[in-house]
Amino acid sequence: MQVNECHYYGKRMARKPNPVKSVQITVSTTPLVHGYLSALVDTGLYGKNPAEAAERLIAKGVEVALAGGIIPRRERTRNARQFTIPEERRLL
């Protein structure tokens, strides 16, 4: 029995710019953690470089903290850099 293989190599489209404003932060880590981030990138599911992998893990951690009530959900104001906490959710 002969096995015929078929491979499709389609064109990859460039990513669209992120419509959400972002701010830059600097994260320092150990070589070991950098290696783990690189390993995540190698899976193809966590971005194209260790910095993108770190951003995705941070974003997921914030989602978990919001879902667990560890931090209050904030409402966006007109200025994308400022957030307000609704009166009923303020801790103090």
N, C-alpha and C positions, 0 to 999 in steps of 0.2 A: 504494500500500500504506500502510495506516495503522498506526502503532506505538502500542500501548497501554502506558502505564507504570503500574507498580504500586509504591507506596511503603508500607512498613509502619513505623509509629512505635510500637513497644511501650514499655511502662513499664519504666523502669530501676530496678532494685532497689538499695537502699543497700548499700554494702559492709559485710561483717561486721567486727567489731573484730579486729585482729591478735592471734592467740592467743599469739604469742611476745613476751616482754618486750623493750622497746627502751630505748635510752639516747639522750639528745640530745647532739649535737656541733655545733659551729659551724664552718662552712667559709667562708673568705673567698676571693674570686676576683676576676678582672679583669672589666670590663664585656664584653670580647670572649668570655670563657668563658661568662658569664651569657647572652649572646646565643646561643651554641651550645646551651646547655641549653634555652633557650626554643624554639629550632628543633626540638630533639628532642621537646619537649612537643607542638609543633604536629603531629608525625607521629601522635600518639595512642597511641604505644607505650611512652612513658617516663614516665607519670604525668600529673598534672594541673597541676604547676607545676615551676619549675626545681629546687627543693629535692628533690622526688621524683625527678626525672631524675638528679640528682647521687647520691642514695641508691642508685638502681638501678645506676648505673655503678660506684660503689664496691663494691657487693655482687658485681657481675660480676667486677671486678678481684680480689676476694678469692677467688672461685671459681677463677679462672684460676691464681692463686698457689698455691692448695691442690692443684689438679690437676697443676701443674708441679713440685710438691715444694719450692717456694720458701719456704713456711711450713708448719710441721707442723700436721696436723689435731688438734684438741683434742676431748676428750670432755667433755660437759656433766656438771656435778655437780648435786646437788639444788638448790643455790642458783643460779638462772639467771644471776646476775651473775659467778659464778666459773667458771673453766674449769681443768682440769688437763690436762697433757700426759702421755700414757702413758709409763711408764719407758723402754720400748724406743725411743721416738721423741724423747727428750730429746737436745738437742745437746751439753750440757755434763755 
